[in-house]
Amino acid sequence: MRPDWDTYFMKIAHDVAARSTCDRADVGTVLVREKRILTSGFNGSPAGLPHCDEVGHLMVEGHCVRTIHAEANAIIQAALHGVSTKGATCYVTHFPCISCAKMLINAGIIRIVYENDYRVDENTLEFLRLAKVDLLRVDHQEQSQPEG
């Protein structure tokens, strides 16, 4: 059966996550507008710097600070290449942290589709609600009825 658009783009987000270089969480993001991929991002170190899978994690207060989150990397790629993200949907394998949620809001993202309830918190949910960002949790293994 042909997958619906959310299933299709979530599968691509999982494929992007396979490029992650911080194994604490293999996260992938795809930014999409009008059924077209704008950019993608995965967890990894800044360009040219050592990756966690090469030199280990740089832990500060329980977080690896060596890596840039997938959502931030997708937004950075858009900025680097002059691609507007206004009105786009973010497909991401894990629920965004509060910092990434704020970046997605300011990048003009209007919808977030995610699979894993990784560290869902009330502040992040409230920010997204106040910004009127639609939030949808899906299981990318499930396939809905075909979409036109």
Protein Blocks (a to p, Z undefined) as FASTA:
>chain_A
ZZdfklmmmmmmmmmmmmpcbfkbccdddddeehiafbdcdddddehiacfklnopadee
hiafkbccfklmmmmmmmmnopafehiacddfbdcdfklmmmmmmnopabdcdfblghia
fklmmmmmmnopacddddfkbccdddZZ
